[in-house]
Structure formats: structure tokens, C-alpha cells
Amino acid sequence: MVKGKLELVICGAAGGIGQPLSLLLKQSDLISHLALFDVVNAPGVAADLSHINTKSTVTGHGKDQMDEAMKGAHTVVIPAGVPRKPGMSRDDLFKINAGIVRDLAEGVAKNCPGANVLVISNPVNSTVPIVCEVLKQHGVFNPRKVFGVSTLDAVRASRFSFETNSSIPPSSRVTVVGGHSGTTIVPLLSQLPNNFVGSLSKEELEKLTYRIQFGGDEVVKAKDGAGSATLSMAFAGARFTLAVLQATVGGKTGLIESTYVNLAADADATREFKAKTGLEYFAQDVEFGPEGVQRIVPLPTLSAYEQGLLEVAVKELKVNITKGTAFITDNSKI
Ligand SMILES: NC(=O)c1ccc[n+]([C@@H]2O[C@H](COP(=O)([O-])OP(=O)(O)OC[C@H]3O[C@@H](n4cnc5c(N)ncnc54)[C@H](O)[C@@H]3O)[C@@H](O)[C@H]2O)c1
């Protein structure tokens, strides 16, 4: 197999997110080898993408070929697992996806222990702690290199804010903190320019916030049993992955995205927050650097409304984090 300078692996590459995400990443010159791993259909997707005349070589890896796909990879993106059906919460996916993500994290520890790991599989609030605990058990955990991809919340926040008031460009980046599910999603709309929040009534602000928190449900309902967000997620996943690559190998500085990380990634910046909330994981603005997380950007001053949302989020996050961590450290409790 041709091994290029920068190998990026997509686990679950033949899925609803995996395919369009692979297509978007095939367009990046930063990647020399795109390795597509899935338990079904990976060779077909790889053959198809490999005809596109961009720089990267594409290889497909089936069920028993995880190790060869991951060997020496720079970055591993994980959109593997089952998506939601109408009426399901992200937490309902835990039973199946926890085991899938654990096995993939074992593969990372064994084959590419220094890789950046980007976790898309839900419930992200719990699957990220699973990855971190597996890497810890293998003695290869680096908190600067494990990311929960919550970018879709920021993408939705930008789009829905623009729909509410067109003076906010749709490309504006909204900081979204907390976690990635329902009320753990806390969009900091007070940070938007032009007194955006001031231009909204209380009801409008609550409606917009709710839509950002539960936007995924709109897609699950409209797809009517055929899955959850895939195309918008692929867009968000590619945006996040490319930011990580541009900072780690592309030499770009100052790139910031909100992402769900272990707070040990920047212990100094988060010490006070951790002591106050008791949380070990939290989504916050992160600036990327050559080693992954360069720094966690301190929380800005929140409005009273956002402070209330944060308190609700913290309570739920604690439960989600404990569930993920215990899945690895104390399997008998699950
Ligand atoms: N982070 C987010 O914002 C976000 C948004 C939408 C969906 N998701 C999550 O992403 C995940 C994937 O969603 P989807 O719509 O692409 O689902 P999908 O069912 O269309 O695709 C999942 C793919 O994973 C593969 N797979 C299953 N087990 C695997 C394993 N052990 N190793 C490798 N591949 C494996 C399947 O064969 C399938 O091709 C779900 O957990 C979903 O909830 C996350």
C-alpha cells in the first residue's frame, strides 16, 4: 500500500456522514493518503473517490483491516456507529456506539498512538471520555489531541441567527459551549456583533436558542427513520478537520473552533472552571497549534440568560461524562 506523508483515516467512511466527509476531504492538498475504513462497502467508496484528480491516494479497508488502515496515521476521524431515529435522544445510541468507539480507540492506541482523534459518533458527551479512558489505559493519552466534533452546533447557530436577522452574515462564527446534545448545547449569542441579542425579544431569543439546541431533531424527523444529519454534518466535520490539519501541518496560526475536549488540554486556563463545576470535559473555543490544542480560550462574560443555560448543561454533562468514563473504567456498572 502507498503510504503518503500525511495519512488521515475515516472510520465509518461508507456511512451517511462518512461518504460526503470523505468527498470533501479528498479535495484537501494537506492530505496525501486518505484511508477509508468501514465494516461494509469501504473498497467501493474508495475506488469511486480514487478517480478524483486531487493529490491524495485513497485506499479502502474492510471489516478485518482496521490495523492496516490506521498504521502510522496522523489523524483519525470517527463517524462510525448508528444514527438516531425519530423519538431517540443521542444518549439512546450509547449502548451500540460506546462499544464501537471503544474498539476504534483501541486501534488508535495500538497503531497510531500520537494521532489526532476527532470523534463524531454520538453521544459525543460520552464517547469522547471513552476514547480518552482507552488511551489512558494504554499510556498514550494526550488531551491536546482528542476532540469531540461539535462544529455542527456552531454551523446551525450561524445559519439560524442569519435567518433571524440578516445583518449577521451566515459565515459568522458563533461560540457554542457545553456539550453536544439538547440542553448541554449553550450558544453564546451575546457574543454576536451589531447588538444582535439586543434586537431580539425574550421569546425570539428563547426560540432561536431552542432551535440551535434541538436542530438535529428537525433533520431526524424529516428523514423519517432514515437517519440524522449527514450532509450538514459532513460540511461541519470537514471544516473542523481542515482547521486541525491547517494548524498541525499547514503552519496556520490563530484558528479557533468550539470543540468538546478534556480540560487537561489546557490545565492552567481551565483550573478555576474545573474547580467550580467539577467537569473534566467541556466544549469551548479552542485555538489550534502544531500539537493540537494550543490553548483553551477563556469563557467570555455570559449574559444572565446564558448563565442559566450553562447551569442546566453542567448538571447533564456530569451524568454523560460519568457514563462514558465508567464504560471503560468500571464496565460492570453499565
Ligand atoms: N457530532 C455530530 O454533530 C453528529 C451529527 C450527526 C450524526 N452524528 C453521529 O455520527 C454517527 C454516524 O452517523 P451516520 O448518519 O453516518 O450513520 P450511518 O449508519 O449512515 O453510517 C455509519 C457507518 O459506520 C459504520 N460502522 C459501524 N460500526 C463500525 C465499526 N466498528 N468500524 C467501522 N465502521 C463502522 C457502518 O457500517 C456505517 O457505514 C452516529 O453516531 C450519529 O449519531 C454526529
The ligand as an SDF file (V2000), in Angstrom:
LIG
                    3D

 44 48  0  0  0  0  0  0  0  0999 V2000
  -21.2040   15.0440   16.1220 N   0  0  0  0  0  0  0  0  0  0  0  0
  -22.2940   15.3860   15.4430 C   0  0  0  0  0  0  0  0  0  0  0  0
  -22.6390   16.5740   15.3650 O   0  0  0  0  0  0  0  0  0  0  0  0
  -23.1100   14.3560   14.7330 C   0  0  0  0  0  0  0  0  0  0  0  0
  -24.0790   14.7600   13.8040 C   0  0  0  0  0  0  0  0  0  0  0  0
  -24.8090   13.7670   13.1440 C   0  0  0  0  0  0  0  0  0  0  0  0
  -24.5790   12.4240   13.4160 C   0  0  0  0  0  0  0  0  0  0  0  0
  -23.6350   12.0770   14.3280 N   0  0  0  0  0  0  0  0  0  0  0  0
  -23.3390   10.6720   14.6500 C   0  0  0  0  0  0  0  0  0  0  0  0
  -22.4480   10.1300   13.6920 O   0  0  0  0  0  0  0  0  0  0  0  0
  -22.6140    8.7040   13.6590 C   0  0  0  0  0  0  0  0  0  0  0  0
  -22.7440    8.2040   12.2090 C   0  0  0  0  0  0  0  0  0  0  0  0
  -23.9020    8.7090   11.6180 O   0  0  0  0  0  0  0  0  0  0  0  0
  -24.2950    8.3270   10.1080 P   0  0  0  0  0  0  0  0  0  0  0  0
  -25.5490    9.0470    9.7940 O   0  0  0  0  0  0  0  0  0  0  0  0
  -23.1390    8.4730    9.2160 O   0  0  0  0  0  0  0  0  0  0  0  0
  -24.6310    6.7620   10.3050 O   0  0  0  0  0  0  0  0  0  0  0  0
  -24.6060    5.6000    9.1750 P   0  0  0  0  0  0  0  0  0  0  0  0
  -25.2860    4.4130    9.7630 O   0  0  0  0  0  0  0  0  0  0  0  0
  -25.1120    6.1330    7.8860 O   0  0  0  0  0  0  0  0  0  0  0  0
  -23.0550    5.3080    8.9890 O   0  0  0  0  0  0  0  0  0  0  0  0
  -22.2810    4.7450    9.9990 C   0  0  0  0  0  0  0  0  0  0  0  0
  -21.2280    3.8920    9.3640 C   0  0  0  0  0  0  0  0  0  0  0  0
  -20.4240    3.3390   10.4070 O   0  0  0  0  0  0  0  0  0  0  0  0
  -20.0830    2.0180   10.0100 C   0  0  0  0  0  0  0  0  0  0  0  0
  -19.6430    1.2470   11.1680 N   0  0  0  0  0  0  0  0  0  0  0  0
  -20.3920    0.6460   12.1170 C   0  0  0  0  0  0  0  0  0  0  0  0
  -19.6080    0.0070   13.0060 N   0  0  0  0  0  0  0  0  0  0  0  0
  -18.3270    0.2390   12.6120 C   0  0  0  0  0  0  0  0  0  0  0  0
  -17.0610   -0.1610   13.1210 C   0  0  0  0  0  0  0  0  0  0  0  0
  -16.9450   -0.9090   14.2240 N   0  0  0  0  0  0  0  0  0  0  0  0
  -15.9550    0.2400   12.4710 N   0  0  0  0  0  0  0  0  0  0  0  0
  -16.0440    0.9910   11.3400 C   0  0  0  0  0  0  0  0  0  0  0  0
  -17.2190    1.3960   10.8140 N   0  0  0  0  0  0  0  0  0  0  0  0
  -18.3410    1.0320   11.4480 C   0  0  0  0  0  0  0  0  0  0  0  0
  -21.3460    1.4830    9.3530 C   0  0  0  0  0  0  0  0  0  0  0  0
  -21.0760    0.3480    8.5500 O   0  0  0  0  0  0  0  0  0  0  0  0
  -21.7970    2.6890    8.5650 C   0  0  0  0  0  0  0  0  0  0  0  0
  -21.2940    2.6930    7.2460 O   0  0  0  0  0  0  0  0  0  0  0  0
  -23.8360    8.4100   14.5190 C   0  0  0  0  0  0  0  0  0  0  0  0
  -23.4090    8.0290   15.8120 O   0  0  0  0  0  0  0  0  0  0  0  0
  -24.5270    9.7520   14.6080 C   0  0  0  0  0  0  0  0  0  0  0  0
  -25.3270    9.8780   15.7700 O   0  0  0  0  0  0  0  0  0  0  0  0
  -22.8960   13.0130   14.9720 C   0  0  0  0  0  0  0  0  0  0  0  0
  1  2  1  0
  2  3  2  0
  2  4  1  0
  4  5  1  0
  4 44  2  0
  5  6  2  0
  6  7  1  0
  7  8  2  0
  8  9  1  0
  8 44  1  0
  9 10  1  0
  9 42  1  0
 10 11  1  0
 11 12  1  0
 11 40  1  0
 12 13  1  0
 13 14  1  0
 14 15  2  0
 14 16  1  0
 14 17  1  0
 17 18  1  0
 18 19  2  0
 18 20  1  0
 18 21  1  0
 21 22  1  0
 22 23  1  0
 23 24  1  0
 23 38  1  0
 24 25  1  0
 25 26  1  0
 25 36  1  0
 26 27  1  0
 26 35  1  0
 27 28  2  0
 28 29  1  0
 29 30  1  0
 29 35  2  0
 30 31  1  0
 30 32  2  0
 32 33  1  0
 33 34  2  0
 34 35  1  0
 36 37  1  0
 36 38  1  0
 38 39  1  0
 40 41  1  0
 40 42  1  0
 42 43  1  0
M  CHG  2   8   1  16  -1
M  END
$$$$
